[in-house]
Amino acid sequence: MKKCFISLVVTSCIVIVSGQKGSGLEKNINHVVEAGTILYSADFSKGIPADFVNMGGWLRCKDGITSSEKGLNNYIMLNRQYSVNTRKASIKVNFGIDTKLDFFTPEIDHFHHWGTLIQADVKNGQLKVFKAYNVDDRSYPDLLMDYPYSFVAGRDYDIEMTSEPDKNNFIIVDNLTGSRDTLSLPRLNSGLLRDVFAFATESGAPPIVKFMTISTQYKKGLRILYIGDSITENFSGSPTSFSQNGRSVISGRSAGIVTGVQNRVYSEIAILRPKYVSILIGTNGYNTVDNLTELCRSILKLGITPILNNIPWKKPASVKKDNEIIATVRKNLKIKGAAFDVATSVNGFNIQQDMTLFKPDGVHPNEAGLQKMFEQLKLDVPKVFK
């Protein structure tokens, strides 16, 4: 494990730092998303696109946009939701001599407990990483890490955040020297880096933000994209089944509900253009015939085939009514889906939950359960795998 340059004690932290010239730090440039697909980009020199919610009086200036108000809650936010694996958000910014700029994820889907928040503190020469952030609290969480970095006022920097299945990477790129510093932390400690991306001027001279880009390592046109909640999120930990060793696109959002999946149709599915979209949503409630129908139709309008799957058994609530809703939508739209409830029942009889296929919470399938579900998908919708 690399030495952690921190001002606080952080348990089980992983930090990879690749060096500024003369910093004395080990040069170890971490791999980040350089190829793949740009999901969204904004050139702020052309103004503020309609996709942004402007809470902080951000205004167009010569080279980009700058803030007229200060504080964490006076932010500008890209109102597009992202949960696709290995996602990356980047802003190009020019700082003042004493700027404090926040870059963060004010979560908008179900539950807001796991936002990510970092701050570039130019005056004090620090990149601060905070513990998981809750937008509903409207305040800073406790500081997780203080990393010393000598920002130069008037110089362009790329500030980047990337999410991988087991860690978040926080990256500073000096546009003049090309120097790249990367810090890596376990995901839960530093939030889950999901949903929407925003930035705000906390204090000091207002910065100029020039560009914003959201991207992923996945290429367009892959065969299948799996979308859903935390059960789908766990697909990435099953390399021999759903993730196919990284060849399948996975967009899972823990605590997610159908409205969040609907949001991601436009921000992820419409851009990545897979042939099939496998939907697994409803474990956290809120499914109706109407909203699932709208979801599937919006995918069909893109020329993409939706696969609407039954949700697996869960403890202690029954999934019978949930799956009746799903079956109705499948029948009405004449689409296919997998019986994940059958796959996770004792002997496949769909009478009793097979607890050997679940983690201790009785909700999330374990590796054996995920394998059973994958085999069920191949059985019920074989055309996906031809």
LODOSE-483886 format. One record per residue (C-alpha): residue number from 1; residue in one letter; x, y, z. Coordinates in Angstrom, 3 decimals. Example, Ala and Ser with C-alpha at 12.3 -4.5 7.8 and 13.67 -1.06 7.14 Angstrom:
2
+-----+---+----------+----------+----------+
|   k | r |       xx |       yy |       zz |
+-----+---+----------+----------+----------+
|   1 | A |   12.300 |   -4.500 |    7.800 |
|   2 | S |   13.670 |   -1.060 |    7.140 |
+-----+---+----------+----------+----------+
***
This chain:
386
+-----+---+----------+----------+----------+
|   k | r |       xx |       yy |       zz |
+-----+---+----------+----------+----------+
|   1 | M |    0.000 |    0.000 |    0.000 |
|   2 | K |    1.234 |    3.459 |   -0.854 |
|   3 | K |    1.851 |    5.940 |    1.916 |
|   4 | C |   -1.170 |    8.177 |    2.512 |
|   5 | F |   -0.397 |   11.906 |    2.599 |
|   6 | I |   -3.326 |   12.937 |    4.766 |
|   7 | S |   -4.157 |   15.239 |    7.627 |
|   8 | L |   -6.740 |   12.849 |    9.092 |
|   9 | V |   -6.610 |    9.161 |    9.898 |
|  10 | V |   -8.433 |    7.247 |    7.176 |
|  11 | T |   -8.899 |    3.520 |    7.634 |
|  12 | S |   -8.217 |    1.180 |    4.721 |
|  13 | C |   -7.432 |    4.022 |    2.371 |
|  14 | I |   -5.757 |    3.523 |   -0.970 |
|  15 | V |   -3.989 |    6.532 |   -2.368 |
|  16 | I |   -2.027 |    6.629 |   -5.590 |
|  17 | V |   -0.305 |    9.919 |   -6.229 |
|  18 | S |    1.500 |   10.705 |   -9.450 |
|  19 | G |    3.797 |   13.522 |   -9.154 |
|  20 | Q |    4.083 |   17.184 |   -9.530 |
|  21 | K |    7.574 |   18.156 |  -10.501 |
|  22 | G |    9.671 |   18.516 |   -7.376 |
|  23 | S |    6.984 |   17.087 |   -5.104 |
|  24 | G |    9.087 |   14.125 |   -4.041 |
|  25 | L |    6.142 |   11.810 |   -4.547 |
|  26 | E |    6.423 |    8.520 |   -6.365 |
|  27 | K |    5.444 |    8.835 |  -10.005 |
|  28 | N |    2.775 |    6.226 |  -10.606 |
|  29 | I |    0.203 |    7.389 |  -13.098 |
|  30 | N |   -3.037 |    5.538 |  -12.536 |
|  31 | H |   -5.059 |    4.349 |  -15.504 |
|  32 | V |   -8.199 |    6.427 |  -16.024 |
|  33 | V |  -10.835 |    6.511 |  -18.722 |
|  34 | E |   -9.085 |    7.783 |  -21.841 |
|  35 | A |  -11.010 |    5.765 |  -24.454 |
|  36 | G |  -14.648 |    4.857 |  -24.713 |
|  37 | T |  -17.606 |    7.197 |  -25.152 |
|  38 | I |  -18.304 |   10.807 |  -24.276 |
|  39 | L |  -21.768 |   10.810 |  -22.733 |
|  40 | Y |  -22.021 |   14.587 |  -22.448 |
|  41 | S |  -19.864 |   17.634 |  -23.082 |
|  42 | A |  -20.410 |   21.347 |  -22.561 |
|  43 | D |  -18.250 |   24.166 |  -23.933 |
|  44 | F |  -19.150 |   27.007 |  -21.579 |
|  45 | S |  -17.534 |   29.621 |  -23.819 |
|  46 | K |  -20.725 |   29.210 |  -25.864 |
|  47 | G |  -22.964 |   29.766 |  -22.849 |
|  48 | I |  -24.850 |   27.572 |  -20.374 |
|  49 | P |  -26.756 |   24.689 |  -22.041 |
|  50 | A |  -30.406 |   24.111 |  -21.157 |
|  51 | D |  -29.416 |   20.823 |  -19.465 |
|  52 | F |  -28.021 |   22.730 |  -16.480 |
|  53 | V |  -29.878 |   23.814 |  -13.361 |
|  54 | N |  -28.300 |   27.102 |  -12.304 |
|  55 | M |  -28.775 |   27.555 |   -8.554 |
|  56 | G |  -25.831 |   29.863 |   -8.002 |
|  57 | G |  -26.107 |   32.727 |  -10.447 |
|  58 | W |  -23.418 |   31.414 |  -12.790 |
|  59 | L |  -22.852 |   33.798 |  -15.689 |
|  60 | R |  -21.188 |   33.634 |  -19.082 |
|  61 | C |  -17.826 |   35.382 |  -19.330 |
|  62 | K |  -15.127 |   35.622 |  -21.997 |
|  63 | D |  -13.745 |   32.074 |  -21.811 |
|  64 | G |  -16.469 |   30.193 |  -19.960 |
|  65 | I |  -18.751 |   30.768 |  -16.989 |
|  66 | T |  -18.133 |   32.264 |  -13.552 |
|  67 | S |  -20.147 |   32.530 |  -10.364 |
|  68 | S |  -21.886 |   35.603 |   -9.002 |
|  69 | E |  -22.848 |   33.929 |   -5.709 |
|  70 | K |  -20.894 |   31.803 |   -3.243 |
|  71 | G |  -21.508 |   28.839 |   -0.985 |
|  72 | L |  -22.023 |   25.096 |   -1.401 |
|  73 | N |  -25.732 |   25.470 |   -2.139 |
|  74 | N |  -25.239 |   28.056 |   -4.897 |
|  75 | Y |  -24.232 |   25.474 |   -7.459 |
|  76 | I |  -24.744 |   24.818 |  -11.130 |
|  77 | M |  -25.731 |   21.221 |  -11.908 |
|  78 | L |  -25.879 |   19.082 |  -15.036 |
|  79 | N |  -29.398 |   17.671 |  -14.817 |
|  80 | R |  -28.594 |   14.276 |  -16.345 |
|  81 | Q |  -28.289 |   11.121 |  -14.285 |
|  82 | Y |  -25.358 |    8.675 |  -14.528 |
|  83 | S |  -24.647 |    5.302 |  -12.949 |
|  84 | V |  -22.847 |    3.472 |  -15.754 |
|  85 | N |  -19.741 |    1.667 |  -14.553 |
|  86 | T |  -16.372 |    3.411 |  -14.813 |
|  87 | R |  -17.919 |    6.807 |  -15.295 |
|  88 | K |  -15.803 |    9.937 |  -15.353 |
|  89 | A |  -16.696 |   13.599 |  -14.803 |
|  90 | S |  -14.235 |   16.351 |  -15.660 |
|  91 | I |  -14.225 |   20.141 |  -15.547 |
|  92 | K |  -11.612 |   22.480 |  -16.985 |
|  93 | V |  -11.168 |   25.433 |  -14.644 |
|  94 | N |   -8.995 |   28.530 |  -14.243 |
|  95 | F |   -8.614 |   29.578 |  -10.601 |
|  96 | G |   -8.160 |   32.900 |   -8.869 |
|  97 | I |   -5.463 |   33.426 |   -6.250 |
|  98 | D |   -7.694 |   32.374 |   -3.324 |
|  99 | T |  -10.474 |   30.336 |   -4.984 |
| 100 | K |  -12.232 |   27.496 |   -3.173 |
| 101 | L |  -14.189 |   25.465 |   -5.750 |
| 102 | D |  -16.465 |   22.519 |   -4.895 |
| 103 | F |  -17.038 |   19.682 |   -7.391 |
| 104 | F |  -19.653 |   17.203 |   -6.208 |
| 105 | T |  -22.658 |   14.920 |   -6.803 |
| 106 | P |  -25.943 |   16.128 |   -5.270 |
| 107 | E |  -27.876 |   12.860 |   -5.569 |
| 108 | I |  -31.394 |   13.025 |   -7.042 |
| 109 | D |  -32.545 |    9.385 |   -7.128 |
| 110 | H |  -33.981 |    7.466 |   -4.163 |
| 111 | F |  -31.882 |    8.116 |   -0.984 |
| 112 | H |  -29.233 |   10.849 |   -0.946 |
| 113 | H |  -26.689 |    9.508 |    1.546 |
| 114 | W |  -23.727 |    8.702 |   -0.678 |
| 115 | G |  -22.763 |   11.812 |   -2.623 |
| 116 | T |  -19.146 |   12.616 |   -3.467 |
| 117 | L |  -17.650 |   16.024 |   -2.647 |
| 118 | I |  -14.161 |   17.408 |   -3.324 |
| 119 | Q |  -12.802 |   20.953 |   -3.029 |
| 120 | A |   -9.888 |   22.667 |   -4.756 |
| 121 | D |   -8.508 |   25.143 |   -2.186 |
| 122 | V |   -6.058 |   27.347 |   -4.071 |
| 123 | K |   -5.095 |   29.694 |   -1.224 |
| 124 | N |   -4.149 |   26.877 |    1.154 |
| 125 | G |   -2.743 |   24.617 |   -1.566 |
| 126 | Q |   -4.986 |   21.619 |   -0.972 |
| 127 | L |   -7.324 |   19.210 |   -2.692 |
| 128 | K |   -9.865 |   18.225 |   -0.052 |
| 129 | V |  -11.922 |   15.041 |   -0.225 |
| 130 | F |  -14.927 |   14.860 |    2.084 |
| 131 | K |  -16.779 |   11.895 |    3.505 |
| 132 | A |  -20.028 |   10.804 |    1.851 |
| 133 | Y |  -22.207 |   13.843 |    1.220 |
| 134 | N |  -25.987 |   14.183 |    1.712 |
| 135 | V |  -27.454 |   17.019 |   -0.369 |
| 136 | D |  -30.452 |   17.219 |    1.975 |
| 137 | D |  -28.182 |   18.336 |    4.836 |
| 138 | R |  -27.100 |   21.385 |    2.800 |
| 139 | S |  -23.735 |   21.404 |    4.608 |
| 140 | Y |  -20.248 |   19.928 |    4.387 |
| 141 | P |  -19.652 |   16.437 |    5.786 |
| 142 | D |  -16.497 |   15.696 |    7.770 |
| 143 | L |  -13.200 |   15.957 |    5.939 |
| 144 | L |  -11.795 |   12.629 |    4.769 |
| 145 | M |   -8.516 |   13.704 |    3.194 |
| 146 | D |   -6.305 |   16.747 |    2.769 |
| 147 | Y |   -3.886 |   16.385 |   -0.155 |
| 148 | P |   -1.286 |   19.147 |   -0.627 |
| 149 | Y |   -1.215 |   20.573 |   -4.144 |
| 150 | S |    0.294 |   23.845 |   -5.375 |
| 151 | F |   -2.299 |   25.355 |   -7.689 |
| 152 | V |   -1.115 |   28.313 |   -9.780 |
| 153 | A |   -3.651 |   31.116 |  -10.150 |
| 154 | G |   -4.470 |   31.950 |  -13.768 |
| 155 | R |   -3.538 |   28.476 |  -15.058 |
| 156 | D |   -5.969 |   25.907 |  -16.514 |
| 157 | Y |   -6.482 |   22.628 |  -14.664 |
| 158 | D |   -8.650 |   19.595 |  -15.346 |
| 159 | I |  -10.314 |   18.383 |  -12.153 |
| 160 | E |  -11.585 |   14.846 |  -12.667 |
| 161 | M |  -13.511 |   12.211 |  -10.737 |
| 162 | T |  -13.818 |    8.622 |  -11.925 |
| 163 | S |  -15.833 |    5.783 |  -10.438 |
| 164 | E |  -14.719 |    2.173 |  -10.677 |
| 165 | P |  -16.422 |   -0.830 |   -9.032 |
| 166 | D |  -14.246 |   -0.685 |   -5.905 |
| 167 | K |  -12.791 |    2.828 |   -5.791 |
| 168 | N |  -13.050 |    6.482 |   -6.743 |
| 169 | N |  -10.174 |    8.329 |   -8.397 |
| 170 | F |   -9.645 |   12.066 |   -7.924 |
| 171 | I |   -7.330 |   13.603 |  -10.497 |
| 172 | I |   -5.685 |   16.984 |  -11.080 |
| 173 | V |   -4.141 |   17.670 |  -14.491 |
| 174 | D |   -2.005 |   20.772 |  -14.964 |
| 175 | N |   -2.732 |   21.879 |  -18.547 |
| 176 | L |    0.589 |   23.740 |  -18.821 |
| 177 | T |    2.997 |   21.050 |  -17.612 |
| 178 | G |    0.883 |   17.967 |  -18.253 |
| 179 | S |    1.529 |   16.782 |  -14.683 |
| 180 | R |   -1.161 |   14.426 |  -13.420 |
| 181 | D |   -1.831 |   13.682 |   -9.740 |
| 182 | T |   -4.213 |   10.847 |   -8.885 |
| 183 | L |   -5.705 |    9.875 |   -5.533 |
| 184 | S |   -7.696 |    6.667 |   -5.141 |
| 185 | L |  -10.067 |    5.907 |   -2.271 |
| 186 | P |  -12.594 |    3.154 |   -1.468 |
| 187 | R |  -15.992 |    4.106 |   -2.852 |
| 188 | L |  -18.079 |    4.122 |    0.330 |
| 189 | N |  -15.615 |    6.329 |    2.212 |
| 190 | S |  -15.706 |    9.034 |   -0.450 |
| 191 | G |  -19.260 |    8.514 |   -1.697 |
| 192 | L |  -20.577 |    6.618 |   -4.692 |
| 193 | L |  -19.972 |    9.315 |   -7.328 |
| 194 | R |  -23.318 |    8.911 |   -9.054 |
| 195 | D |  -26.461 |   10.614 |  -10.326 |
| 196 | V |  -25.678 |   14.239 |  -11.248 |
| 197 | F |  -22.582 |   16.466 |  -11.231 |
| 198 | A |  -22.356 |   20.035 |   -9.950 |
| 199 | F |  -19.834 |   22.697 |   -8.980 |
| 200 | A |  -19.938 |   25.787 |   -6.775 |
| 201 | T |  -17.626 |   28.575 |   -5.566 |
| 202 | E |  -17.284 |   28.315 |   -1.801 |
| 203 | S |  -15.195 |   31.469 |   -1.362 |
| 204 | G |  -12.462 |   33.634 |   -2.854 |
| 205 | A |  -12.096 |   34.941 |   -6.381 |
| 206 | P |  -14.680 |   33.341 |   -8.683 |
| 207 | P |  -13.082 |   30.797 |  -11.043 |
| 208 | I |  -13.710 |   30.476 |  -14.759 |
| 209 | V |  -15.055 |   27.037 |  -15.673 |
| 210 | K |  -14.499 |   26.360 |  -19.364 |
| 211 | F |  -15.613 |   22.802 |  -20.117 |
| 212 | M |  -17.448 |   19.888 |  -18.547 |
| 213 | T |  -17.323 |   16.316 |  -19.847 |
| 214 | I |  -18.966 |   13.059 |  -18.733 |
| 215 | S |  -17.599 |    9.833 |  -20.208 |
| 216 | T |  -17.304 |    6.079 |  -19.774 |
| 217 | Q |  -14.837 |    3.399 |  -20.851 |
| 218 | Y |  -17.586 |    1.553 |  -22.746 |
| 219 | K |  -17.812 |    1.906 |  -26.497 |
| 220 | K |  -21.056 |    2.503 |  -28.341 |
| 221 | G |  -23.039 |   -0.334 |  -29.835 |
| 222 | L |  -22.242 |   -3.155 |  -27.409 |
| 223 | R |  -24.713 |   -6.016 |  -27.420 |
| 224 | I |  -26.342 |   -5.556 |  -24.014 |
| 225 | L |  -26.652 |   -2.969 |  -21.262 |
| 226 | Y |  -27.915 |   -4.049 |  -17.837 |
| 227 | I |  -29.748 |   -1.320 |  -15.942 |
| 228 | G |  -31.354 |   -1.269 |  -12.503 |
| 229 | D |  -30.661 |   -0.846 |   -8.798 |
| 230 | S |  -28.078 |   -2.322 |   -6.393 |
| 231 | I |  -28.708 |   -5.874 |   -7.580 |
| 232 | T |  -27.657 |   -4.785 |  -11.061 |
| 233 | E |  -24.769 |   -2.797 |   -9.564 |
| 234 | N |  -23.493 |   -6.080 |   -8.114 |
| 235 | F |  -23.394 |   -7.633 |  -11.589 |
| 236 | S |  -19.957 |   -6.064 |  -12.009 |
| 237 | G |  -18.650 |   -8.397 |   -9.296 |
| 238 | S |  -19.722 |  -11.448 |  -11.272 |
| 239 | P |  -17.167 |  -11.627 |  -14.101 |
| 240 | T |  -18.223 |  -14.999 |  -15.494 |
| 241 | S |  -21.925 |  -14.184 |  -15.704 |
| 242 | F |  -23.485 |  -10.777 |  -16.303 |
| 243 | S |  -20.370 |   -8.618 |  -16.653 |
| 244 | Q |  -18.718 |  -11.064 |  -19.075 |
| 245 | N |  -15.318 |   -9.879 |  -17.854 |
| 246 | G |  -16.185 |   -6.258 |  -18.554 |
| 247 | R |  -17.668 |   -6.748 |  -22.021 |
| 248 | S |  -21.227 |   -5.914 |  -20.925 |
| 249 | V |  -22.368 |   -2.438 |  -19.927 |
| 250 | I |  -23.651 |   -2.244 |  -16.347 |
| 251 | S |  -25.605 |    0.705 |  -14.968 |
| 252 | G |  -26.726 |   -0.107 |  -11.429 |
| 253 | R |  -27.690 |    2.433 |   -8.788 |
| 254 | S |  -28.142 |    1.246 |   -5.189 |
| 255 | A |  -31.552 |    2.220 |   -3.761 |
| 256 | G |  -32.596 |    3.068 |   -7.317 |
| 257 | I |  -36.191 |    3.175 |   -8.514 |
| 258 | V |  -37.908 |    3.280 |  -11.898 |
| 259 | T |  -37.756 |    7.081 |  -12.292 |
| 260 | G |  -33.967 |    6.949 |  -12.040 |
| 261 | V |  -33.820 |    4.263 |  -14.719 |
| 262 | Q |  -36.060 |    6.432 |  -16.881 |
| 263 | N |  -33.627 |    9.345 |  -16.448 |
| 264 | R |  -30.757 |    7.146 |  -17.581 |
| 265 | V |  -32.530 |    6.206 |  -20.822 |
| 266 | Y |  -31.637 |    9.654 |  -22.149 |
| 267 | S |  -28.272 |   10.153 |  -20.470 |
| 268 | E |  -26.796 |    6.664 |  -21.038 |
| 269 | I |  -28.867 |    4.334 |  -23.240 |
| 270 | A |  -29.566 |    6.896 |  -25.978 |
| 271 | I |  -25.829 |    7.609 |  -26.231 |
| 272 | L |  -24.355 |    4.106 |  -25.860 |
| 273 | R |  -26.942 |    2.504 |  -28.189 |
| 274 | P |  -26.742 |   -1.171 |  -27.165 |
| 275 | K |  -28.779 |   -3.744 |  -29.069 |
| 276 | Y |  -30.580 |   -4.902 |  -25.908 |
| 277 | V |  -31.329 |   -3.296 |  -22.529 |
| 278 | S |  -31.962 |   -5.709 |  -19.662 |
| 279 | I |  -34.069 |   -4.005 |  -16.975 |
| 280 | L |  -34.186 |   -5.156 |  -13.353 |
| 281 | I |  -36.025 |   -2.633 |  -11.180 |
| 282 | G |  -38.655 |   -2.746 |   -8.436 |
| 283 | T |  -36.941 |   -4.252 |   -5.406 |
| 284 | N |  -37.152 |   -0.803 |   -3.754 |
| 285 | G |  -40.785 |   -0.339 |   -4.774 |
| 286 | Y |  -42.524 |    2.337 |   -6.886 |
| 287 | N |  -43.189 |    0.209 |   -9.976 |
| 288 | T |  -46.541 |    0.655 |  -11.737 |
| 289 | V |  -47.876 |   -0.608 |  -15.039 |
| 290 | D |  -47.854 |    2.966 |  -16.334 |
| 291 | N |  -44.284 |    3.929 |  -15.409 |
| 292 | L |  -42.801 |    0.618 |  -16.553 |
| 293 | T |  -44.712 |    0.910 |  -19.825 |
| 294 | E |  -43.383 |    4.428 |  -20.343 |
| 295 | L |  -39.857 |    3.210 |  -19.585 |
| 296 | C |  -39.991 |    0.342 |  -22.079 |
| 297 | R |  -41.621 |    2.461 |  -24.782 |
| 298 | S |  -38.951 |    5.126 |  -24.468 |
| 299 | I |  -36.326 |    2.444 |  -25.115 |
| 300 | L |  -38.267 |    0.985 |  -28.031 |
| 301 | K |  -38.469 |    4.456 |  -29.609 |
| 302 | L |  -34.672 |    4.439 |  -29.745 |
| 303 | G |  -34.751 |    1.265 |  -31.846 |
| 304 | I |  -33.401 |   -0.741 |  -28.891 |
| 305 | T |  -35.009 |   -3.912 |  -27.511 |
| 306 | P |  -35.958 |   -3.799 |  -23.805 |
| 307 | I |  -35.885 |   -6.974 |  -21.718 |
| 308 | L |  -38.084 |   -6.552 |  -18.636 |
| 309 | N |  -37.158 |   -9.072 |  -15.958 |
| 310 | N |  -38.967 |  -10.314 |  -12.865 |
| 311 | I |  -37.319 |   -9.193 |   -9.652 |
| 312 | P |  -35.767 |  -11.982 |   -7.553 |
| 313 | W |  -37.130 |  -13.170 |   -4.230 |
| 314 | K |  -36.361 |  -10.985 |   -1.236 |
| 315 | K |  -36.710 |  -11.209 |    2.531 |
| 316 | P |  -39.123 |  -10.457 |    4.157 |
| 317 | A |  -41.449 |   -8.892 |    1.544 |
| 318 | S |  -43.212 |  -10.818 |   -1.195 |
| 319 | V |  -42.420 |  -10.004 |   -4.809 |
| 320 | K |  -45.541 |  -11.648 |   -6.239 |
| 321 | K |  -47.493 |   -8.417 |   -6.878 |
| 322 | D |  -44.379 |   -6.667 |   -8.210 |
| 323 | N |  -43.839 |   -9.414 |  -10.741 |
| 324 | E |  -47.506 |   -9.447 |  -11.751 |
| 325 | I |  -47.079 |   -5.780 |  -12.729 |
| 326 | I |  -43.954 |   -6.638 |  -14.708 |
| 327 | A |  -45.688 |   -9.563 |  -16.441 |
| 328 | T |  -48.587 |   -7.299 |  -17.441 |
| 329 | V |  -46.240 |   -4.808 |  -19.076 |
| 330 | R |  -44.395 |   -7.575 |  -20.910 |
| 331 | K |  -47.675 |   -8.986 |  -22.224 |
| 332 | N |  -49.028 |   -5.598 |  -23.312 |
| 333 | L |  -45.853 |   -4.630 |  -25.156 |
| 334 | K |  -45.046 |   -8.150 |  -26.400 |
| 335 | I |  -41.531 |   -8.078 |  -24.967 |
| 336 | K |  -39.458 |  -10.720 |  -23.214 |
| 337 | G |  -37.960 |  -11.037 |  -19.741 |
| 338 | A |  -36.306 |  -13.496 |  -17.398 |
| 339 | A |  -37.968 |  -15.160 |  -14.408 |
| 340 | F |  -35.391 |  -14.163 |  -11.813 |
| 341 | D |  -37.897 |  -15.096 |   -9.102 |
| 342 | V |  -37.898 |  -18.675 |  -10.363 |
| 343 | A |  -34.092 |  -18.665 |  -10.541 |
| 344 | T |  -33.786 |  -17.639 |   -6.878 |
| 345 | S |  -36.394 |  -20.026 |   -5.473 |
| 346 | V |  -35.897 |  -23.442 |   -3.916 |
| 347 | N |  -35.527 |  -26.036 |   -6.690 |
| 348 | G |  -36.849 |  -23.490 |   -9.194 |
| 349 | F |  -40.468 |  -24.037 |   -8.073 |
| 350 | N |  -41.063 |  -20.322 |   -7.251 |
| 351 | I |  -42.717 |  -21.228 |   -3.955 |
| 352 | Q |  -39.973 |  -20.439 |   -1.440 |
| 353 | Q |  -36.867 |  -18.232 |   -1.474 |
| 354 | D |  -33.597 |  -20.145 |   -1.660 |
| 355 | M |  -31.551 |  -18.378 |    1.007 |
| 356 | T |  -28.370 |  -20.177 |   -0.091 |
| 357 | L |  -28.433 |  -17.938 |   -3.166 |
| 358 | F |  -28.482 |  -14.674 |   -1.194 |
| 359 | K |  -26.235 |  -12.561 |    0.934 |
| 360 | P |  -27.161 |  -12.338 |    4.654 |
| 361 | D |  -29.566 |   -9.417 |    3.998 |
| 362 | G |  -31.839 |  -11.736 |    2.012 |
| 363 | V |  -32.201 |   -9.118 |   -0.730 |
| 364 | H |  -28.993 |   -9.196 |   -2.757 |
| 365 | P |  -28.120 |  -12.433 |   -4.571 |
| 366 | N |  -24.630 |  -13.798 |   -3.896 |
| 367 | E |  -22.307 |  -15.077 |   -6.601 |
| 368 | A |  -24.203 |  -18.377 |   -6.851 |
| 369 | G |  -27.494 |  -16.481 |   -7.063 |
| 370 | L |  -26.213 |  -14.183 |   -9.797 |
| 371 | Q |  -25.025 |  -17.206 |  -11.745 |
| 372 | K |  -28.503 |  -18.775 |  -11.458 |
| 373 | M |  -30.094 |  -15.545 |  -12.674 |
| 374 | F |  -27.723 |  -15.355 |  -15.620 |
| 375 | E |  -28.563 |  -18.922 |  -16.634 |
| 376 | Q |  -32.267 |  -18.022 |  -16.370 |
| 377 | L |  -31.783 |  -15.050 |  -18.686 |
| 378 | K |  -30.057 |  -17.268 |  -21.246 |
| 379 | L |  -32.942 |  -19.750 |  -20.965 |
| 380 | D |  -35.790 |  -17.216 |  -21.187 |
| 381 | V |  -34.292 |  -14.772 |  -23.698 |
| 382 | P |  -31.811 |  -16.846 |  -25.725 |
| 383 | K |  -31.667 |  -14.425 |  -28.666 |
| 384 | V |  -29.535 |  -12.065 |  -26.589 |
| 385 | F |  -26.698 |  -14.553 |  -26.551 |
| 386 | K |  -26.773 |  -15.750 |  -30.154 |
+-----+---+----------+----------+----------+
***
